[in-house]
Amino acid sequence: MDLKERAVAVHEKLLEYYDYPVWHSDLKPIDVLVSTILSQNTNDTNRDRAFTALRERFPNWEAVRDADPLEVIEAIRPAGLANQKGPRIQEVLREITALRGSFDLSFLADLPVDEARDWLMQFNGVGPKTAAIVLQFSLSRPAFPVDTHIYRVSGRLGLRPASMSVERTHELLAELFPPETYYAAHLNLIRLGREICQARKPNCAICPLQELCDYYVDVFLKENQSEGSSPP
């Protein structure tokens, strides 16, 4: 089985195990962009608290853009690294205004995906993950965001070399998974990483991907056999 076949098999197994995921959001692309910048190096709860506080404190993105930087920093403090993220968000908003005259990013839906990704990544603080999230979850464009869970799980499965960077992993997984699977595969891999394939102690004994996983064969089974126990 080559890597593309394994990726498809992973996707299909996770659909059997978790079903087709549904992620509800009525956020506009600019909202998702700011929210994703806030999510960097923090968890979803803190990101949501900071995003809500920002929207409650300022009536619109124009007000955020033009605000005293200290006010923005204070509003987003729950997300952590507020002294970096606040000025970064304001600068992105200023640059978008200069380029487009408004915060309507719906035009990205009409561009080739690579051009839309490059347009988003021209801004400081917007990397492959942030751009892919905006494209996939607010514009329904085929993009495969790689967060810390997907990076870890893809390494254990053997879908990427252990030494491959996160940036290159975005490109690789987008090549391995068919575009029509990106949405479900992304969300289900994250769920697997949170619930089963956790960072410190993966629960391999209940994982639905045992037969597709290098880590299960090379680490988990060998550890159990060396302890004299039978694999589940």
N, CA, C and O of each residue as an XYZ file, in Angstrom:
928
protein
N       0.853     -1.196      0.000
C       0.000      0.000      0.000
C       0.891      1.250      0.000
O       1.712      1.430      0.900
N       0.725      2.113     -1.016
C       1.526      3.326     -1.027
C       0.897      4.374     -0.111
O      -0.166      4.145      0.465
N       1.555      5.518      0.019
C       1.102      6.515      0.987
C      -0.256      7.093      0.624
O      -1.068      7.362      1.509
N      -0.516      7.289     -0.666
C      -1.825      7.814     -1.050
C      -2.932      6.829     -0.716
O      -4.006      7.222     -0.261
N      -2.674      5.568     -0.938
C      -3.659      4.539     -0.585
C      -3.843      4.479      0.926
O      -4.959      4.292      1.412
N      -2.761      4.636      1.661
C      -2.868      4.615      3.129
C      -3.663      5.816      3.625
O      -4.477      5.690      4.539
N      -3.429      6.982      3.024
C      -4.170      8.176      3.433
C      -5.663      7.990      3.209
O      -6.467      8.336      4.074
N      -6.037      7.453      2.068
C      -7.454      7.199      1.793
C      -8.014      6.184      2.780
O      -9.135      6.342      3.263
N      -7.246      5.151      3.080
C      -7.691      4.135      4.038
C      -7.869      4.730      5.432
O      -8.815      4.385      6.139
N      -6.956      5.629      5.830
C      -7.086      6.334      7.109
C      -8.383      7.129      7.138
O      -9.134      7.073      8.112
N      -8.636      7.857      6.081
C      -9.859      8.657      5.993
C     -11.096      7.772      6.113
O     -12.018      8.097      6.861
N     -11.123      6.674      5.395
C     -12.295      5.804      5.400
C     -12.504      5.145      6.760
O     -13.637      5.011      7.221
N     -11.401      4.730      7.407
C     -11.510      4.128      8.742
C     -12.059      5.132      9.760
O     -12.875      4.781     10.613
N     -11.606      6.373      9.660
C     -12.073      7.390     10.596
C     -13.538      7.741     10.342
O     -14.272      8.050     11.280
N     -13.963      7.697      9.087
C     -15.391      7.897      8.802
C     -16.223      6.793      9.440
O     -17.297      7.053      9.981
N     -15.726      5.563      9.376
C     -16.436      4.447     10.006
C     -16.499      4.630     11.521
O     -17.510      4.330     12.155
N     -15.416      5.122     12.080
C     -15.310      5.220     13.536
C     -16.043      6.446     14.091
O     -16.759      6.350     15.088
N     -15.856      7.605     13.432
C     -16.418      8.853     13.942
C     -17.634      9.357     13.171
O     -18.365     10.219     13.659
N     -17.852      8.829     11.978
C     -18.879      9.331     11.065
C     -18.390     10.639     10.421
O     -17.280     11.099     10.688
N     -19.228     11.217      9.582
C     -18.827     12.436      8.878
C     -18.957     13.622      9.822
O     -20.042     13.860     10.353
N     -17.887     14.369     10.045
C     -17.941     15.471     11.009
C     -18.657     16.689     10.438
O     -18.623     16.940      9.233
N     -19.293     17.426     11.306
C     -19.953     18.672     10.899
C     -19.444     19.789     11.782
O     -19.538     19.720     13.007
N     -18.908     20.812     11.159
C     -18.369     21.970     11.880
C     -19.196     23.182     11.490
O     -19.150     23.622     10.341
N     -19.957     23.728     12.443
C     -20.840     24.850     12.160
C     -20.136     26.167     12.454
O     -19.525     26.340     13.508
N     -20.231     27.085     11.508
C     -19.695     28.422     11.739
C     -20.344     29.392     10.756
O     -20.458     29.109      9.563
N     -20.761     30.527     11.274
C     -21.299     31.564     10.398
C     -20.322     32.734     10.295
O     -20.700     33.842      9.915
N     -19.056     32.468     10.640
C     -18.051     33.524     10.607
C     -17.647     33.836      9.166
O     -17.559     32.945      8.321
N     -17.409     35.099      8.912
C     -16.914     35.530      7.617
C     -15.415     35.235      7.536
O     -14.771     34.989      8.556
N     -14.863     35.259      6.317
C     -13.423     34.972      6.191
C     -12.542     35.867      7.049
O     -11.563     35.386      7.619
N     -12.856     37.144      7.159
C     -12.029     38.040      7.982
C     -12.123     37.649      9.452
O     -11.147     37.770     10.192
N     -13.299     37.178      9.876
C     -13.461     36.727     11.263
C     -12.600     35.488     11.520
O     -11.926     35.390     12.545
N     -12.632     34.550     10.577
C     -11.843     33.328     10.727
C     -10.355     33.646     10.712
O      -9.577     33.032     11.441
N      -9.965     34.596      9.890
C      -8.555     34.991      9.834
C      -8.085     35.518     11.186
O      -7.054     35.083     11.698
N      -8.830     36.445     11.760
C      -8.441     37.012     13.056
C      -8.489     35.940     14.140
O      -7.583     35.850     14.968
N      -9.539     35.136     14.136
C      -9.681     34.084     15.141
C      -8.516     33.105     15.080
O      -8.028     32.652     16.116
N      -8.071     32.777     13.873
C      -6.983     31.820     13.730
C      -5.649     32.408     14.162
O      -4.809     31.698     14.714
N      -5.446     33.687     13.920
C      -4.249     34.347     14.453
C      -4.267     34.286     15.979
O      -3.236     34.049     16.608
N      -5.429     34.499     16.562
C      -5.552     34.417     18.027
C      -5.283     33.000     18.533
O      -4.836     32.820     19.666
N      -5.552     31.997     17.701
C      -5.428     30.604     18.146
C      -3.987     30.127     18.224
O      -3.714     29.074     18.799
N      -3.073     30.881     17.660
C      -1.680     30.434     17.611
C      -1.099     30.322     19.020
O      -1.158     31.268     19.805
N      -0.541     29.157     19.327
C       0.095     28.882     20.625
C      -0.862     29.000     21.803
O      -0.470     29.414     22.894
N      -2.117     28.634     21.576
C      -3.061     28.573     22.685
C      -4.120     27.541     22.364
O      -4.087     26.940     21.290
N      -5.068     27.319     23.280
C      -6.115     26.330     23.026
C      -7.395     27.004     22.533
O      -7.509     28.230     22.534
N      -8.348     26.185     22.114
C      -9.573     26.722     21.523
C     -10.360     27.575     22.506
O     -10.952     28.583     22.121
N     -10.369     27.174     23.777
C     -11.133     27.924     24.773
C     -10.595     29.340     24.932
O     -11.360     30.304     24.931
N      -9.286     29.461     25.068
C      -8.679     30.789     25.216
C      -8.830     31.627     23.953
O      -9.042     32.837     24.019
N      -8.718     30.970     22.805
C      -8.937     31.685     21.540
C     -10.342     32.262     21.483
O     -10.527     33.426     21.127
N     -11.341     31.440     21.837
C     -12.727     31.892     21.768
C     -13.000     33.014     22.765
O     -13.743     33.948     22.464
N     -12.406     32.923     23.941
C     -12.585     33.991     24.938
C     -12.017     35.300     24.418
O     -12.636     36.354     24.563
N     -10.842     35.233     23.815
C     -10.209     36.444     23.300
C     -10.988     37.025     22.124
O     -11.171     38.239     22.029
N     -11.445     36.152     21.231
C     -12.199     36.623     20.068
C     -13.506     37.287     20.501
O     -13.873     38.348     19.995
N     -14.201     36.650     21.439
C     -15.457     37.224     21.941
C     -15.207     38.566     22.614
O     -15.963     39.515     22.407
N     -14.159     38.650     23.411
C     -13.839     39.912     24.089
C     -13.512     41.012     23.084
O     -13.892     42.167     23.277
N     -12.818     40.658     22.026
C     -12.463     41.637     20.994
C     -13.711     42.159     20.302
O     -13.840     43.363     20.080
N     -14.636     41.260     19.957
C     -15.850     41.678     19.263
C     -16.786     42.472     20.167
O     -17.514     43.350     19.704
N     -16.760     42.154     21.466
C     -17.612     42.901     22.397
C     -17.067     44.293     22.677
O     -17.828     45.230     22.916
N     -15.750     44.420     22.647
C     -15.122     45.712     22.976
C     -15.168     46.689     21.805
O     -15.241     47.901     22.010
N     -15.127     46.167     20.573
C     -15.096     47.038     19.392
C     -16.269     46.703     18.471
O     -16.588     45.530     18.280
N     -16.912     47.722     17.900
C     -18.116     47.482     17.101
C     -17.863     46.803     15.758
O     -18.758     46.149     15.223
N     -16.659     46.946     15.206
C     -16.355     46.366     13.901
C     -14.836     46.276     13.735
O     -14.076     46.740     14.585
N     -14.407     45.665     12.617
C     -12.968     45.489     12.393
C     -12.263     46.810     12.098
O     -11.067     46.947     12.353
N     -12.996     47.774     11.566
C     -12.400     49.096     11.365
C     -11.982     49.700     12.702
O     -10.931     50.331     12.819
N     -12.830     49.492     13.705
C     -12.526     50.021     15.036
C     -11.322     49.306     15.648
O     -10.500     49.934     16.317
N     -11.217     48.015     15.426
C     -10.051     47.268     15.908
C      -8.793     47.786     15.217
O      -7.772     48.023     15.862
N      -8.877     47.954     13.941
C      -7.723     48.434     13.150
C      -7.212     49.775     13.659
O      -6.002     49.988     13.743
N      -8.122     50.676     13.995
C      -7.756     52.047     14.337
C      -7.613     52.288     15.841
O      -7.326     53.408     16.261
N      -7.808     51.258     16.643
C      -7.806     51.423     18.097
C      -6.403     51.650     18.639
O      -5.404     51.376     17.974
N      -6.358     52.158     19.859
C      -5.108     52.213     20.600
C      -4.605     50.777     20.758
O      -5.356     49.928     21.237
N      -3.379     50.478     20.378
C      -2.863     49.108     20.470
C      -3.021     48.494     21.850
O      -3.255     47.292     21.973
N      -2.896     49.308     22.886
C      -3.023     48.772     24.241
C      -4.430     48.259     24.516
O      -4.600     47.307     25.278
N      -5.441     48.873     23.909
C      -6.811     48.404     24.094
C      -7.011     47.042     23.430
O      -7.673     46.163     23.981
N      -6.446     46.884     22.272
C      -6.553     45.596     21.582
C      -5.809     44.522     22.369
O      -6.315     43.416     22.557
N      -4.622     44.852     22.822
C      -3.830     43.903     23.612
C      -4.596     43.454     24.846
O      -4.622     42.265     25.163
N      -5.213     44.389     25.537
C      -5.958     44.056     26.742
C      -7.145     43.152     26.429
O      -7.435     42.217     27.177
N      -7.828     43.431     25.325
C      -9.007     42.644     24.971
C      -8.655     41.193     24.657
O      -9.411     40.283     24.996
N      -7.519     40.977     24.015
C      -7.190     39.611     23.568
C      -6.253     38.889     24.531
O      -5.736     37.821     24.204
N      -6.033     39.454     25.699
C      -5.083     38.854     26.630
C      -5.368     37.381     26.954
O      -4.419     36.626     27.166
N      -6.646     36.935     27.001
C      -6.885     35.512     27.290
C      -6.217     34.559     26.301
O      -5.971     33.403     26.643
N      -5.917     35.016     25.082
C      -5.314     34.139     24.079
C      -3.817     33.961     24.289
O      -3.207     33.106     23.647
N      -3.213     34.748     25.173
C      -1.776     34.669     25.362
C      -1.021     35.375     24.258
O      -1.550     35.591     23.168
N       0.227     35.736     24.547
C       1.080     36.448     23.588
C       0.374     37.676     23.023
O       0.532     38.010     21.849
N      -0.409     38.349     23.875
C      -1.223     39.471     23.410
C      -0.376     40.616     22.873
O      -0.790     41.313     21.947
N       0.798     40.814     23.444
C       1.660     41.904     22.982
C       2.153     41.688     21.552
O       2.490     42.644     20.855
N       2.192     40.439     21.126
C       2.563     40.122     19.738
C       1.334     40.065     18.833
O       1.341     40.613     17.730
N       0.289     39.404     19.303
C      -0.884     39.177     18.459
C      -1.682     40.451     18.200
O      -2.220     40.637     17.109
N      -1.758     41.323     19.195
C      -2.530     42.547     19.015
C      -2.005     43.406     17.867
O      -2.747     43.678     16.923
N      -0.743     43.839     17.924
C      -0.187     44.613     16.819
C      -0.210     43.865     15.490
O      -0.381     44.473     14.433
N      -0.036     42.539     15.545
C      -0.053     41.747     14.312
C      -1.425     41.807     13.652
O      -1.532     41.989     12.440
N      -2.478     41.652     14.462
C      -3.844     41.719     13.925
C      -4.119     43.099     13.351
O      -4.675     43.213     12.258
N      -3.741     44.138     14.063
C      -3.982     45.489     13.564
C      -3.233     45.748     12.258
O      -3.766     46.397     11.358
N      -2.012     45.250     12.149
C      -1.236     45.449     10.929
C      -1.867     44.691      9.752
O      -1.920     45.213      8.639
N      -2.340     43.473      9.993
C      -3.012     42.719      8.939
C      -4.259     43.468      8.476
O      -4.516     43.569      7.276
N      -5.027     43.989      9.421
C      -6.227     44.741      9.066
C      -5.891     45.998      8.263
O      -6.604     46.347      7.322
N      -4.821     46.665      8.630
C      -4.407     47.856      7.872
C      -3.971     47.476      6.455
O      -4.310     48.166      5.493
N      -3.232     46.395      6.331
C      -2.748     45.987      5.015
C      -3.897     45.531      4.117
O      -3.907     45.825      2.922
N      -4.855     44.819      4.686
C      -6.014     44.402      3.892
C      -6.791     45.625      3.413
O      -7.236     45.676      2.267
N      -6.950     46.605      4.296
C      -7.638     47.842      3.904
C      -6.909     48.522      2.750
O      -7.539     48.982      1.798
N      -5.595     48.583      2.835
C      -4.808     49.228      1.779
C      -4.935     48.491      0.453
O      -4.974     49.114     -0.608
N      -4.999     47.167      0.513
C      -5.059     46.373     -0.712
C      -6.455     46.281     -1.306
O      -6.620     46.298     -2.526
N      -7.469     46.183     -0.435
C      -8.817     45.890     -0.915
C      -9.832     46.998     -0.665
O     -10.867     47.054     -1.329
N      -9.543     47.879      0.289
C     -10.492     48.941      0.596
C     -11.607     48.514      1.521
O     -12.413     49.345      1.939
N     -11.672     47.230      1.851
C     -12.676     46.710      2.777
C     -12.170     45.389      3.328
O     -11.098     44.915      2.950
N     -12.960     44.791      4.236
C     -12.583     43.510      4.821
C     -13.338     42.342      4.197
O     -13.367     41.250      4.764
N     -13.938     42.558      3.058
C     -14.642     41.497      2.351
C     -13.623     40.646      1.592
O     -13.036     41.088      0.604
N     -13.427     39.432      2.067
C     -12.456     38.527      1.454
C     -13.120     37.464      0.588
O     -12.486     36.470      0.234
N     -14.372     37.661      0.247
C     -15.078     36.659     -0.543
C     -14.475     36.491     -1.937
O     -14.697     35.469     -2.586
N     -13.721     37.478     -2.400
C     -13.094     37.369     -3.714
C     -12.128     36.184     -3.784
O     -11.841     35.680     -4.870
N     -11.629     35.740     -2.636
C     -10.697     34.611     -2.617
C     -11.349     33.324     -3.116
O     -10.663     32.407     -3.566
N     -12.667     33.263     -3.033
C     -13.371     32.069     -3.502
C     -13.287     31.921     -5.014
O     -13.491     30.829     -5.545
N     -12.990     33.009     -5.708
C     -12.949     32.982     -7.166
C     -11.540     32.808     -7.724
O     -11.363     32.647     -8.932
N     -10.538     32.842     -6.844
C      -9.161     32.685     -7.286
C      -8.759     31.213     -7.287
O      -9.335     30.424     -6.537
N      -7.789     30.825     -8.106
C      -7.211     29.482     -7.934
C      -6.714     29.330     -6.494
O      -6.238     30.289     -5.886
N      -6.830     28.124     -5.964
C      -6.516     27.909     -4.551
C      -5.101     28.379     -4.210
O      -4.899     29.018     -3.177
N      -4.137     28.076     -5.048
C      -2.751     28.488     -4.777
C      -2.623     30.004     -4.699
O      -1.904     30.524     -3.845
N      -3.315     30.715     -5.586
C      -3.264     32.184     -5.558
C      -3.938     32.730     -4.306
O      -3.448     33.677     -3.690
N      -5.068     32.127     -3.932
C      -5.763     32.566     -2.714
C      -4.888     32.333     -1.490
O      -4.827     33.179     -0.597
N      -4.211     31.189     -1.447
C      -3.317     30.888     -0.317
C      -2.161     31.892     -0.267
O      -1.818     32.406      0.797
N      -1.574     32.160     -1.421
C      -0.454     33.106     -1.470
C      -0.893     34.504     -1.057
O      -0.146     35.229     -0.399
N      -2.104     34.878     -1.444
C      -2.596     36.212     -1.069
C      -2.684     36.335      0.445
O      -2.276     37.347      1.014
N      -3.211     35.317      1.091
C      -3.338     35.353      2.546
C      -1.975     35.311      3.230
O      -1.770     35.959      4.256
N      -1.048     34.551      2.661
C       0.247     34.358      3.318
C       1.216     35.529      3.110
O       2.343     35.496      3.604
N       0.781     36.550      2.390
C       1.639     37.718      2.250
C       1.715     38.525      3.547
O       2.602     39.363      3.705
N       0.793     38.274      4.469
C       0.735     39.052      5.705
C       1.566     38.393      6.799
O       1.548     37.172      6.953
N       2.282     39.198      7.543
C       3.066     38.706      8.666
C       2.151     38.049      9.691
O       1.160     38.644     10.116
N       2.480     36.822     10.088
C       1.661     36.116     11.062
C       0.647     35.174     10.435
O      -0.053     34.450     11.144
N       0.562     35.177      9.106
C      -0.354     34.268      8.415
C       0.481     33.221      7.685
O       1.045     33.482      6.622
N       0.548     32.029      8.278
C       1.308     30.937      7.688
C       0.402     29.952      6.980
O      -0.785     30.225      6.797
N       0.942     28.809      6.577
C       0.148     27.810      5.839
C      -1.095     27.337      6.588
O      -2.151     27.154      5.982
N      -0.974     27.137      7.909
C      -2.122     26.659      8.675
C      -3.239     27.694      8.696
O      -4.396     27.362      8.442
N      -2.902     28.938      8.996
C      -3.913     29.988      9.071
C      -4.586     30.173      7.724
O      -5.811     30.270      7.649
N      -3.795     30.222      6.657
C      -4.362     30.397      5.321
C      -5.284     29.232      4.968
O      -6.365     29.441      4.417
N      -4.863     28.007      5.282
C      -5.665     26.830      4.943
C      -6.975     26.812      5.715
O      -8.007     26.419      5.171
N      -6.950     27.231      6.970
C      -8.181     27.272      7.768
C      -9.168     28.269      7.175
O     -10.356     27.970      7.058
N      -8.688     29.439      6.804
C      -9.567     30.438      6.200
C     -10.177     29.889      4.908
O     -11.379     30.027      4.676
N      -9.352     29.271      4.076
C      -9.841     28.761      2.800
C     -10.839     27.625      2.986
O     -11.886     27.607      2.339
N     -10.523     26.681      3.865
C     -11.370     25.504      4.038
C     -12.663     25.823      4.770
O     -13.738     25.397      4.346
N     -12.568     26.567      5.862
C     -13.715     26.670      6.757
C     -14.540     27.943      6.615
O     -15.595     28.058      7.239
N     -14.090     28.895      5.818
C     -14.951     30.054      5.580
C     -15.244     30.265      4.104
O     -16.127     31.046      3.749
N     -14.502     29.567      3.235
C     -14.706     29.738      1.799
C     -14.948     28.413      1.080
O     -15.162     28.390     -0.132
N     -14.914     27.311      1.831
C     -15.155     25.976      1.270
C     -14.220     25.651      0.109
O     -14.613     25.010     -0.866
N     -12.961     26.112      0.235
C     -11.954     25.806     -0.774
C     -11.135     24.606     -0.306
O     -10.962     24.418      0.898
N     -10.635     23.800     -1.220
C      -9.856     22.621     -0.824
C      -8.481     23.007     -0.265
O      -7.580     23.401     -1.006
N      -8.346     22.886      1.034
C      -7.078     23.176      1.714
C      -6.995     22.244      2.907
O      -8.018     21.879      3.487
N      -5.778     21.856      3.276
C      -5.595     20.882      4.355
C      -4.760     21.515      5.472
O      -3.532     21.446      5.437
N      -5.415     22.130      6.463
C      -4.655     22.718      7.577
C      -3.999     21.640      8.427
O      -4.586     20.587      8.673
N      -2.788     21.908      8.868
C      -2.065     20.974      9.737
C      -1.807     21.644     11.075
O      -0.988     22.557     11.178
N      -2.518     21.180     12.102
C      -2.288     21.694     13.452
C      -1.385     20.715     14.195
O      -0.876     19.759     13.610
N      -1.193     20.960     15.480
C      -0.270     20.119     16.257
C      -0.739     18.673     16.335
O       0.084     17.758     16.360
N      -2.071     18.451     16.375
C      -2.594     17.081     16.442
C      -2.344     16.332     15.136
O      -1.877     15.193     15.143
N      -2.657     16.974     14.027
C      -2.475     16.322     12.728
C      -0.996     16.074     12.453
O      -0.630     15.043     11.889
N      -0.157     17.008     12.847
C       1.279     16.813     12.653
C       1.765     15.591     13.430
O       2.527     14.778     12.907
N       1.318     15.466     14.681
C       1.727     14.331     15.507
C       1.171     13.012     14.956
O       1.905     12.035     14.810
N      -0.123     12.994     14.653
C      -0.768     11.763     14.190
C      -0.202     11.319     12.846
O       0.041     10.129     12.645
N       0.008     12.245     11.931
C       0.540     11.875     10.616
C       1.942     11.288     10.736
O       2.317     10.410      9.958
N       2.714     11.766     11.702
C       4.038     11.204     11.933
C       3.963      9.790     12.477
O       4.705      8.913     12.033
N       3.074      9.562     13.433
C       2.952      8.222     14.002
C       2.411      7.223     12.985
O       2.825      6.064     12.960
N       1.493      7.676     12.158
C       0.930      6.791     11.140
C       1.959      6.415     10.077
O       1.840      5.378      9.426
N       2.965      7.264      9.908
C       3.947      7.038      8.858
C       3.578      7.718      7.558
O       4.108      7.369      6.504
N       2.672      8.689      7.616
C       2.284      9.416      6.413
C       3.308     10.480      6.035
O       3.288     10.993      4.916
N       4.188     10.809      6.951
C       5.241     11.792      6.672
C       6.530     11.345      7.338
O       6.491     10.618      8.330
N       7.683     11.774      6.804
C       8.952     11.499      7.488
C       8.983     12.191      8.845
O       8.415     13.270      9.013
N       9.641     11.571      9.801
C       9.682     12.115     11.162
C      10.294     13.509     11.207
O       9.906     14.330     12.038
N      11.234     13.779     10.331
C      11.944     15.057     10.367
C      11.289     16.143      9.522
O      11.787     17.268      9.474
N      10.189     15.829      8.861
C       9.563     16.813      7.968
C       8.987     17.972      8.763
O       8.391     17.765      9.820
N       9.159     19.190      8.264
C       8.649     20.379      8.936
C       7.132     20.449      8.833
O       6.523     19.793      7.988
N       6.530     21.258      9.709
C       5.081     21.462      9.657
C       4.699     22.081      8.315
O       3.698     21.689      7.714
N       5.489     23.046      7.843
C       5.175     23.721      6.589
C       5.130     22.725      5.432
O       4.198     22.747      4.628
N       6.121     21.862      5.347
C       6.146     20.884      4.262
C       5.050     19.842      4.430
O       4.562     19.291      3.444
N       4.661     19.568      5.666
C       3.596     18.601      5.914
C       2.273     19.071      5.332
O       1.476     18.258      4.864
N       2.030     20.385      5.356
C       0.826     20.914      4.704
C       0.784     20.475      3.241
O      -0.241     20.007      2.747
N       1.908     20.634      2.569
C       1.977     20.299      1.146
C       1.829     18.792      0.931
O       1.106     18.353      0.037
N       2.518     18.010      1.754
C       2.494     16.560      1.584
C       1.104     15.987      1.792
O       0.625     15.212      0.965
N       0.448     16.360      2.892
C      -0.869     15.796      3.177
C      -1.893     16.241      2.142
O      -2.812     15.491      1.813
N      -1.739     17.455      1.629
C      -2.625     17.908      0.558
C      -2.422     17.091     -0.712
O      -3.338     16.958     -1.523
N      -1.224     16.546     -0.883
C      -0.950     15.672     -2.030
C      -1.471     14.251     -1.793
O      -1.946     13.597     -2.721
N      -1.378     13.780     -0.547
C      -1.757     12.402     -0.245
C      -3.266     12.196     -0.175
O      -3.788     11.209     -0.693
N      -3.965     13.134      0.468
C      -5.415     13.006      0.594
C      -6.099     13.619     -0.631
O      -5.694     14.692     -1.078
N      -7.114     12.973     -1.179
C      -7.878     13.587     -2.264
C      -8.578     14.854     -1.769
O      -9.038     14.885     -0.627
N      -8.671     15.889     -2.589
C      -9.273     17.152     -2.139
C     -10.657     16.997     -1.530
O     -11.001     17.708     -0.586
N     -11.455     16.075     -2.058
C     -12.811     15.918     -1.534
C     -12.831     15.348     -0.116
O     -13.873     15.361      0.539
N     -11.691     14.849      0.365
C     -11.635     14.300      1.727
C     -11.066     15.293      2.733
O     -11.106     15.027      3.935
N     -10.540     16.424      2.283
C      -9.815     17.336      3.173
C     -10.611     17.698      4.421
O     -10.116     17.596      5.543
N     -11.851     18.121      4.205
C     -12.676     18.613      5.318
C     -12.840     17.543      6.398
O     -12.508     17.766      7.563
N     -13.350     16.392      6.002
C     -13.616     15.334      6.986
C     -12.324     14.756      7.553
O     -12.233     14.503      8.754
N     -11.331     14.548      6.702
C     -10.073     13.974      7.189
C      -9.408     14.899      8.194
O      -8.899     14.441      9.217
N      -9.408     16.188      7.915
C      -8.816     17.163      8.841
C      -9.494     17.095     10.205
O      -8.822     16.951     11.227
N     -10.815     17.197     10.223
C     -11.537     17.233     11.497
C     -11.437     15.903     12.244
O     -11.301     15.890     13.467
N     -11.503     14.802     11.530
C     -11.432     13.502     12.208
C     -10.033     13.191     12.724
O      -9.892     12.563     13.773
N      -9.003     13.614     12.010
C      -7.637     13.416     12.511
C      -7.402     14.243     13.772
O      -6.742     13.784     14.704
N      -7.937     15.451     13.800
C      -7.818     16.262     15.017
C      -8.520     15.564     16.178
O      -7.980     15.488     17.282
N      -9.715     15.061     15.927
C     -10.453     14.372     16.998
C      -9.689     13.154     17.495
O      -9.616     12.908     18.699
N      -9.115     12.389     16.557
C      -8.310     11.230     16.956
C      -7.130     11.671     17.819
O      -6.817     11.025     18.819
N      -6.479     12.764     17.437
C      -5.335     13.256     18.191
C      -5.694     13.719     19.584
O      -4.911     13.571     20.522
N      -6.880     14.279     19.713
C      -7.316     14.761     21.030
C      -7.789     13.635     21.938
O      -7.529     13.655     23.142
N      -8.482     12.652     21.367
C      -9.146     11.638     22.177
C      -8.351     10.346     22.340
O      -8.477      9.675     23.364
N      -7.536      9.986     21.349
C      -6.860      8.685     21.376
C      -5.352      8.816     21.169
O      -4.571      8.341     21.993
N      -4.944      9.449     20.085
C      -3.513      9.533     19.761
C      -2.893     10.766     20.420
O      -2.380     11.665     19.753
N      -2.960     10.776     21.740
C      -2.516     11.948     22.494
C      -0.996     12.020     22.561
O      -0.294     11.038     22.318
N      -0.512     13.201     22.894
C       0.922     13.452     22.796
C       1.739     12.566     23.731
O       2.680     11.905     23.292
N       1.393     12.546     24.991
C       2.241     11.857     25.969
C       2.035     10.344     25.985
O       2.999      9.582     26.061
N       0.777      9.915     25.912
C       0.515      8.478     26.017
C      -0.646      8.108     25.110
O      -1.796      8.110     25.547
N      -0.358      7.790     23.847
C      -1.435      7.409     22.938
C      -2.110      6.122     23.390
O      -1.451      5.188     23.846
N      -3.423      6.084     23.258
C      -4.193      4.908     23.674
C      -4.332      3.956     22.476
O      -5.419      3.781     21.926
N      -3.217      3.357     22.095
C      -3.170      2.514     20.900
C      -4.122      1.323     20.982
O      -4.592      0.828     19.957
N      -4.402      0.869     22.190
C      -5.219     -0.334     22.358
C      -6.626     -0.159     21.802
O      -7.260     -1.148     21.434
N      -7.127      1.063     21.731
C      -8.493      1.267     21.235
C      -8.514      2.010     19.903
O      -9.588      2.373     19.422
N      -7.366      2.241     19.309
C      -7.293      3.052     18.095
C      -7.857      2.297     16.892
O      -7.532      1.127     16.694
N      -8.695      2.949     16.088
C      -9.250      2.289     14.905
C      -8.252      2.174     13.755
O      -8.545      1.527     12.749
N      -7.078      2.792     13.889
C      -6.109      2.808     12.804
C      -4.918      1.879     13.056
O      -3.864      2.056     12.446
N      -5.067      0.909     13.931
C      -3.937      0.038     14.295
C      -3.254     -0.574     13.076
O      -2.028     -0.552     12.977
N      -4.025     -1.109     12.166
C      -3.447     -1.820     11.014
C      -2.804     -0.875     10.005
O      -2.125     -1.321      9.080
N      -3.014      0.426     10.179
C      -2.458      1.413      9.253
C      -1.361      2.254      9.890
O      -0.873      3.205      9.279
N      -0.971      1.910     11.108
C      -0.108      2.786     11.905
C       1.278      2.193     12.159
O       1.403      1.102     12.716
N       2.309      2.916     11.749
C       3.686      2.487     12.008
C       3.983      2.453     13.498
O       4.640      1.530     13.980
N       3.506      3.451     14.230
C       3.783      3.534     15.663
C       3.208      2.319     16.390
O       3.844      1.773     17.291
N       2.012      1.902     16.000
C       1.381      0.754     16.645
C       2.253     -0.493     16.493
O       2.453     -1.243     17.449
N       2.765     -0.702     15.292
C       3.578     -1.892     15.010
C       4.980     -1.775     15.601
O       5.483     -2.709     16.226
N       5.598     -0.622     15.397
C       7.015     -0.474     15.748
C       7.260     -0.158     17.221
O       8.338     -0.433     17.746
N       6.270      0.415     17.880
C       6.467      0.830     19.277
C       5.508      0.103     20.213
O       5.942     -0.604     21.122
N       4.219      0.272     19.995
C       3.243     -0.260     20.943
C       3.320     -1.781     21.067
O       3.403     -2.305     22.178
N       3.293     -2.491     19.944
C       3.327     -3.956     20.009
C       4.627     -4.463     20.610
O       4.619     -5.403     21.405
N       5.730     -3.857     20.243
C       7.026     -4.304     20.759
C       7.139     -4.064     22.263
O       7.687     -4.892     22.990
N       6.625     -2.940     22.717
C       6.661     -2.658     24.161
C       5.825     -3.671     24.921
O       6.234     -4.148     25.979
N       4.653     -4.004     24.387
C       3.790     -4.964     25.065
C       4.383     -6.355     25.031
O       4.287     -7.089     26.015
N       4.985     -6.731     23.934
C       5.604     -8.057     23.843
C       6.801     -8.184     24.767
O       7.045     -9.248     25.336
N       7.551     -7.089     24.916
C       8.718     -7.127     25.799
C       8.309     -7.227     27.248
O       9.085     -7.668     28.096
N       7.072     -6.811     27.533
C       6.564     -6.904     28.920
C       5.861     -8.228     29.151
O       5.341     -8.486     30.237
N       5.847     -9.073     28.112
C       5.244    -10.403     28.284
C       3.753    -10.432     28.184
O       3.123    -11.406     28.597
N       3.160     -9.376     27.638
C       1.709     -9.361     27.506
C       1.322     -9.555     26.059
O       2.121     -9.296     25.159
N       0.118    -10.002     25.829
C      -0.378    -10.219     24.485
C      -1.033     -8.942     23.989
O      -1.721     -8.264     24.752
N      -0.829     -8.604     22.721
C      -1.474     -7.418     22.189
C      -2.971     -7.574     22.155
O      -3.472     -8.694     22.055
N      -3.708     -6.468     22.237
C      -5.172     -6.572     22.256
C      -5.693     -7.073     20.906
O      -6.901     -7.225     20.729
